[in-house]
Amino acid sequence: MSKNAAKERSYEKKQILFSTLIIIAIAVFVIVGSVFMYNVFTQVNSATNDYTYEVTANKAVYVDNLINDELGLAKNIASAFPDYRENSRDTLNSKLEQLSRNNEMLNIIIVEPDGTAISYRGEDINVSSREYFKSAMEGNTCFSQPIYSTPDQKMVNVIASPIYNNDEIIGVVACMREAGYYSDELNITINSDTHRAYGCIISSDGTIISSGAKVLPEGVQPDDDAKFFDSNIVLAAEESTRNTLIDDFSKSDVTNSFRASIDGNNYVVYYSDLKSDSDLHYAAIYNEDALLSNLSRYTNGVLRLFIIFLIIIAIITLLFFITIRVTVKKLKVSNERLSAIAYIDSVTGFNTYGRFEEIAKELLQRSYRRYCLVSFDIDRFKVINDMFGHAEGNRVLQVVAQTVNRSLLDRETFARVSSDNFFILLSYKDDTDTIDRIKKIISAVSYEFADYVPVLSFGIYKIVDRNMSIRRMGDCADVARHTVKYREKGSWAFYSNAMTEALREEKTIENEMQNALDTHEFALYLQPKFSLVGPARLTGAEALVRWIRKGSVIPPGKFIPLFEKNRFIIKLDYYILDQVCRRLKKWENEGIPPILISVNMSRVHLRDPGFVDKLSEICAAHGVSPSCIEIEITESAAYDSLDVLVDVFRQLKSYGFHISIDDFGSGYSSLNMLKDLPADVLKIDRVFLTETNNQRANDIIGYVIKMARSLGMETICEGIETDEQAQLLRSLGCDMAQGFFFAKPMPCEDFEKNILESKD
């Protein structure tokens, strides 16, 4: 064989080898590239589905809270009319009109048991055939499907709630919202105003209760007057899917989704039940093609790039590796963007709870420093939303979040958990350091507001077991937070096992309190008041409450603070006044001369503009003159708003009530407020009598007595336990006294027997 032939053969071998390498390189590139593109599409679709599910779940929670607020509003309005039959028509009309305006209702009516409606607008209506009326008369608070309101000539949703008098349903309150009132709240913005998902509220039988604005093509978006189950979007799905949908709507705690194609467009429907009403569900319909439009442009670009590189790789295999590096980098950026969408809170712009949980777990696993989990929220945040609007409420949340973010140190994190509730993972040195940091947050938040200051309540859980779930740690911090809720100022507490037991005890009391009121377990006790001027003589009595359950007396300290927090104190105060009026009327019928009875009223009442009218109505219902009643309000009520307190005192005086300022001397604004409050009696706090040999304390009591006399007020001192204390007060010119030295609080029967008979 010649050398040229050998060289040619060698060249051919090399060419074959090179060609083979090129083919292998291209094949490897094609295989790897195909796998890569498949992973790209898979990850994009998975991330998009996760994001869409989370957004829909958040919207469902929001809608659930919206419906729950509406049902709660209807219950609160119904609770204001337990004695509506005893009111004049003008009084009822005035209340209904004011409530309608205050709550942006088209109309609020009271419906008699026969279906006859009482409307402040004077319409002659009978709604006995309406389902919401029937349901409410059975004891349910319900949210109706859209119905046509003839007086308004509009489609409306009705929120109806039964009116109770004691445990009897005596009528129904029906609150009417225009059917489109919730439209803007139901739809979901995907990535711009032009890409929006349609949202609606649906009953278990498929009736569309309320729907968002029209954002989907004709024939896709369900008609409001048709059943959701009969809409094109549902009929386009497979039969098994439709059966599953109908079955899911008959259950609770079900969240699911399905896909359907109409006119070549793909749609996905997410649905979830609403906790506030077991008959209601929230559904959102997305145009899947629009949802993926931005991400599809990216994936299509990657695909085109892949084809171009496939052609180039046939010439130079190195570009294959460059393509891999470029594409991987872009995929990483895309994943980061998708993560940002899923983990950034839409209101505050900081972490969602899901992201917080991930970071917190990582910090607890990798860091050796000690941590505590802090839970805090804004007291009466709903009042801020109601008074200033949701935009202002969101601004408050943003300012609070920004303030907390500025306070964080390295390897700390925080997030808004829900509504106005936040979690912070703080480094823990000791209790003092943690409290100092909380104080700085409170101070920084206060600095940001001028017209009002959001009050924050903090619960602190010191982390011992790092393997405990973040949610469980948060629950412990929440328990501590609830123990300081609604104190005078923003406050904090560290979690202890005893708190859980205390919270359980509070829950037991809350579960029993309404039944206890209905079955008259709250007993009226009276503590006599005696004159210190001349011989001791009865001048009146103070009404006190004792909870007698199964023969045992539950001390007021066990339930009064809790009732102040959950506002049940309002019902209890009115109940005690009612019992006092019954007793006074009984004595009047028995020929016993009138006795002035003082009744304590919580500061919680001051938020109700109809508070004084309600007191007068109770007296009038029993034929008792307000002049026989002395209303006791603690001086600390002035801290909320002295102007409101002054106005309430003037209204009380106009009706003829006597007024007593309770616990005088326990606060820091006492002297300043006396010049404005038209009170009859100043009740000196017992703290001044702890040491009768303390000359400075005695001088203060004397000055207070003289000052009260110069302002035309009588004085009374409570908590008198010794003759020495009584003689001291007598010498200082105090008008009246009460306490164990004179008589303990006693049941009404003992008061009548031992006090009134001895008076005769």
FENQUIPE-V886214 format. One record per backbone hydrogen bond with DSSP energy under -0.5 kcal/mol. NH is the residue of the N-H (numbers start at 1). CO is the residue of the C=O. E is the energy in kcal/mol with one decimal. If there is no record, write none. Layout:
nh: <NH;NH>
co: <CO;CO>
e: <E;E>
This chain:
nh: <6;7;8;9;10;11;12;13;14;15;16;17;18;19;20;21;22;23;24;25;26;27;28;29;30;31;32;33;34;35;36;37;38;39;40;41;42;43;44;45;46;47;48;49;50;51;52;53;54;55;56;57;58;59;60;61;62;63;64;65;66;67;68;69;70;71;72;73;74;75;76;77;78;79;80;80;81;82;84;86;87;92;93;94;95;96;97;98;99;100;101;102;103;104;105;106;107;109;110;111;112;112;115;117;118;119;120;122;125;127;130;134;135;136;137;138;138;139;140;142;142;144;146;147;149;149;150;153;154;156;157;159;160;160;161;163;164;165;168;170;170;171;172;173;174;174;175;175;176;177;177;179;181;182;183;185;186;186;187;188;190;190;191;192;195;196;197;198;200;201;202;203;204;206;208;209;209;210;212;213;220;221;226;228;230;231;234;235;236;237;242;243;244;245;246;247;248;249;250;250;251;256;258;260;262;265;267;268;269;270;270;271;272;273;274;277;280;281;282;283;284;285;286;286;288;288;289;291;292;293;296;297;298;299;300;301;302;303;304;305;306;307;308;309;310;311;312;313;314;314;315;316;319;320;321;321;322;323;324;325;326;327;328;329;330;331;332;333;334;335;336;337;338;339;340;341;342;343;344;345;345;349;352;356;357;358;359;360;361;362;363;364;365;366;367;372;373;374;374;375;376;377;379;379;381;383;384;385;386;387;388;389;393;394;395;396;397;398;399;400;401;402;403;404;405;406;407;407;408;408;412;413;415;416;417;417;418;421;422;423;424;425;426;426;428;429;429;434;435;436;437;438;439;440;441;442;443;444;445;446;447;448;448;449;454;456;457;458;459;460;461;462;463;463;466;468;473;474;475;476;477;478;479;480;481;482;483;483;484;485;487;491;493;495;499;500;501;502;503;504;505;506;507;508;509;510;511;512;512;513;514;516;517;518;519;520;521;522;523;523;525;525;526;527;528;529;530;531;532;533;534;539;540;541;542;543;544;546;547;548;548;549;549;550;552;554;554;555;558;559;559;560;563;564;565;566;567;568;569;570;572;573;574;575;576;577;578;579;580;581;582;583;584;585;586;587;588;589;590;591;592;597;597;598;599;600;601;605;606;607;608;609;611;614;615;616;617;618;619;620;621;622;622;623;623;624;628;629;630;631;631;632;632;633;633;635;637;638;639;640;641;645;646;647;648;649;650;651;652;653;654;655;656;656;657;658;658;660;661;662;662;664;664;666;673;674;675;676;677;678;679;680;681;682;683;683;684;684;685;688;689;690;694;695;698;699;700;701;702;703;704;705;706;707;708;709;710;711;712;713;714;716;717;718;720;721;726;727;728;729;730;731;732;733;733;734;736;737;738;741;742;743;746;748;751;752;753;754;755;755;756;757;759;760>
co: <2;3;4;5;6;7;8;9;10;11;12;13;14;15;16;17;18;19;20;21;22;23;24;25;26;27;28;29;30;31;32;33;34;35;36;37;38;39;40;41;42;43;44;45;46;47;48;49;50;51;52;53;54;55;56;57;58;59;60;61;62;63;64;65;66;67;68;69;70;71;72;73;74;75;76;77;78;79;81;83;84;88;89;90;91;92;93;94;95;96;97;98;99;101;100;176;176;174;118;172;110;116;112;125;110;117;108;119;123;115;127;130;131;132;133;134;135;136;135;140;160;158;208;156;147;154;148;149;149;147;177;175;142;158;173;171;162;168;165;163;168;163;111;161;109;172;159;173;107;157;175;155;178;179;180;182;182;183;183;197;192;195;195;195;192;194;188;285;283;210;281;207;279;203;226;201;207;201;199;183;217;217;223;206;227;228;231;231;232;234;238;239;240;241;242;243;244;245;246;247;248;271;269;267;265;262;260;286;258;268;284;256;282;254;280;274;277;202;272;200;270;198;268;284;266;286;266;287;288;290;292;293;294;295;296;297;298;299;300;301;302;303;304;305;306;307;308;309;310;311;312;312;316;317;317;318;318;319;320;321;322;323;324;325;326;327;328;329;330;331;332;333;334;335;336;337;338;339;340;343;350;345;343;352;353;354;355;356;357;358;359;360;361;362;363;426;461;372;424;459;422;457;377;455;378;380;380;381;382;383;384;385;389;390;391;392;393;394;395;396;397;398;399;400;401;402;403;404;404;405;409;425;423;351;415;421;421;418;376;415;374;413;372;424;370;427;430;430;431;432;433;434;435;436;437;438;439;440;441;442;443;444;445;446;452;454;377;491;375;493;373;460;371;461;464;465;469;470;471;472;473;474;475;476;477;478;479;480;481;482;484;456;458;460;496;496;497;498;499;500;501;502;503;504;505;506;507;508;509;509;510;512;513;514;515;517;516;516;521;546;523;544;746;542;526;540;737;537;735;735;532;529;529;596;527;598;525;523;554;521;546;547;552;548;549;547;552;553;555;555;556;556;559;560;561;562;563;563;563;567;568;569;570;571;572;573;574;575;576;577;578;579;580;581;582;583;584;585;586;588;587;595;628;541;630;543;632;602;603;604;605;607;608;610;611;612;613;614;615;616;617;618;619;619;620;619;625;626;597;629;658;599;630;631;660;662;634;635;636;637;637;641;642;643;644;645;646;647;648;649;650;651;652;653;652;626;629;631;681;633;660;661;683;663;669;670;671;673;673;676;677;659;659;714;661;681;682;716;664;685;686;687;691;693;694;695;696;697;698;699;700;701;702;703;704;705;706;707;709;708;680;682;736;684;738;719;722;723;724;725;726;727;728;729;730;729;715;530;717;720;739;739;526;524;747;748;749;750;750;751;751;752;755;756>
e: <-2.2;-2.7;-2.8;-3.1;-2.5;-2.8;-2.9;-2.2;-2.4;-2.9;-3.0;-3.0;-3.2;-3.3;-3.0;-2.6;-2.7;-3.0;-3.1;-3.0;-2.9;-3.1;-3.3;-2.7;-3.3;-3.0;-3.3;-3.6;-2.7;-2.4;-2.7;-2.9;-2.4;-2.4;-2.5;-2.6;-2.5;-3.0;-2.7;-2.7;-2.6;-3.1;-2.7;-2.7;-2.6;-2.6;-3.0;-2.7;-2.4;-2.7;-2.6;-2.7;-2.6;-2.3;-2.7;-2.2;-2.3;-3.0;-2.6;-2.5;-2.2;-2.8;-2.7;-2.6;-2.0;-2.8;-2.8;-2.5;-2.2;-2.2;-2.5;-2.5;-2.5;-2.3;-0.5;-1.2;-1.8;-0.5;-1.2;-1.7;-1.1;-2.4;-2.8;-2.4;-2.3;-2.9;-2.7;-2.4;-2.7;-2.3;-2.2;-2.8;-1.9;-1.3;-2.8;-2.5;-0.9;-2.3;-2.1;-3.4;-0.5;-3.3;-2.4;-2.5;-3.8;-0.6;-0.5;-1.8;-0.9;-2.7;-1.8;-1.9;-2.8;-2.3;-2.2;-0.8;-0.8;-1.9;-1.8;-0.6;-2.0;-3.0;-0.5;-2.6;-0.6;-3.4;-0.8;-2.1;-1.2;-3.2;-2.9;-2.9;-2.0;-0.6;-2.2;-2.9;-0.6;-2.7;-1.9;-2.7;-0.7;-0.8;-1.9;-2.9;-2.6;-0.5;-2.7;-0.5;-2.8;-2.9;-0.6;-2.8;-2.8;-0.5;-1.3;-1.4;-0.9;-1.2;-1.1;-2.3;-0.5;-2.7;-0.6;-0.8;-1.1;-0.6;-3.9;-1.8;-2.2;-3.1;-2.9;-2.8;-1.3;-2.1;-0.6;-2.4;-0.8;-1.4;-2.2;-0.5;-2.0;-1.8;-1.5;-3.7;-0.9;-1.4;-0.6;-2.6;-2.0;-1.3;-2.2;-2.5;-2.2;-2.5;-2.5;-2.3;-2.9;-2.0;-0.6;-1.0;-1.7;-2.2;-1.9;-2.4;-2.5;-2.2;-3.0;-2.0;-3.2;-0.5;-2.5;-2.6;-2.5;-1.2;-2.4;-0.6;-2.2;-2.4;-3.4;-2.4;-2.7;-3.0;-2.8;-0.5;-1.5;-1.0;-0.9;-2.5;-1.8;-0.9;-3.5;-1.9;-1.3;-2.4;-3.2;-1.8;-2.2;-2.2;-2.6;-2.5;-2.3;-2.1;-2.4;-2.5;-1.7;-1.8;-2.3;-2.9;-0.8;-0.6;-1.8;-2.8;-1.1;-1.2;-0.7;-0.8;-1.6;-2.7;-2.1;-2.3;-2.7;-2.9;-2.6;-2.1;-2.2;-2.7;-2.2;-2.1;-2.7;-2.6;-2.2;-2.2;-2.5;-2.5;-2.1;-2.0;-2.0;-2.0;-0.8;-0.5;-3.9;-1.9;-1.4;-2.4;-2.7;-1.6;-2.5;-3.0;-2.3;-2.0;-2.7;-2.5;-1.8;-2.3;-2.3;-2.6;-2.8;-0.6;-3.1;-2.9;-2.2;-1.5;-0.6;-3.1;-1.2;-0.6;-1.2;-2.0;-2.8;-2.8;-2.7;-1.7;-1.9;-2.7;-1.9;-2.4;-2.0;-2.4;-2.7;-2.6;-2.5;-2.6;-2.3;-2.5;-2.5;-2.0;-1.1;-0.6;-0.7;-0.9;-0.8;-1.1;-2.0;-1.0;-0.6;-2.8;-1.2;-3.4;-3.1;-2.5;-2.4;-3.1;-2.5;-0.8;-2.6;-0.6;-0.5;-2.0;-2.6;-2.5;-2.0;-2.0;-2.7;-2.0;-1.7;-2.5;-2.8;-2.5;-2.4;-2.4;-1.8;-0.7;-1.1;-1.3;-0.5;-0.5;-2.1;-2.9;-3.0;-2.6;-2.6;-0.6;-1.6;-0.6;-0.8;-1.3;-2.2;-2.6;-2.0;-1.9;-2.3;-2.6;-2.2;-1.9;-2.2;-2.5;-0.9;-0.6;-1.5;-0.7;-1.2;-0.7;-0.9;-3.4;-1.3;-0.8;-1.3;-2.5;-3.0;-2.2;-2.2;-2.5;-2.4;-2.0;-2.2;-2.7;-2.2;-1.1;-0.5;-1.7;-0.5;-2.4;-2.0;-2.5;-2.3;-1.1;-3.1;-0.6;-0.7;-3.6;-0.5;-2.9;-3.2;-2.1;-0.5;-2.8;-2.7;-2.8;-3.1;-0.7;-0.7;-2.8;-1.1;-1.8;-2.5;-3.3;-3.2;-2.1;-1.1;-2.5;-0.8;-0.7;-3.0;-0.5;-2.0;-3.5;-0.6;-0.6;-2.0;-0.6;-1.0;-3.2;-2.7;-2.1;-1.6;-2.6;-0.8;-0.5;-1.7;-1.3;-2.0;-3.0;-1.9;-2.2;-2.5;-2.3;-2.2;-2.3;-2.5;-2.5;-2.2;-2.2;-2.7;-2.4;-2.0;-2.4;-2.3;-2.3;-1.4;-1.4;-2.8;-0.6;-2.3;-2.9;-3.1;-0.6;-2.7;-1.3;-1.5;-1.4;-2.3;-0.7;-1.8;-2.1;-1.8;-2.3;-2.4;-2.1;-2.0;-2.7;-2.2;-0.9;-0.9;-0.5;-0.9;-2.5;-2.3;-1.9;-2.8;-0.5;-2.9;-2.7;-0.6;-0.6;-2.2;-2.0;-1.7;-1.9;-1.7;-0.8;-1.0;-1.9;-2.6;-2.1;-2.3;-2.5;-2.2;-2.0;-2.5;-2.3;-2.0;-1.4;-0.8;-0.7;-2.1;-0.6;-2.4;-2.7;-2.4;-1.8;-0.7;-0.5;-2.7;-1.8;-1.8;-1.2;-0.6;-1.5;-1.3;-0.6;-2.0;-2.1;-2.1;-2.7;-2.5;-0.6;-0.8;-2.7;-2.7;-1.4;-2.0;-1.1;-1.5;-1.0;-2.2;-2.6;-2.0;-2.2;-2.3;-2.6;-2.6;-2.5;-2.4;-2.8;-2.7;-2.3;-2.3;-1.2;-1.6;-3.1;-2.7;-2.2;-1.5;-1.3;-2.1;-0.5;-1.8;-2.7;-2.0;-2.3;-2.1;-2.3;-1.6;-0.6;-0.9;-2.5;-2.0;-2.1;-1.9;-2.8;-1.1;-2.7;-2.1;-0.9;-2.2;-2.6;-2.1;-3.3;-0.5;-1.8;-2.1;-1.2;-1.8;-1.8>
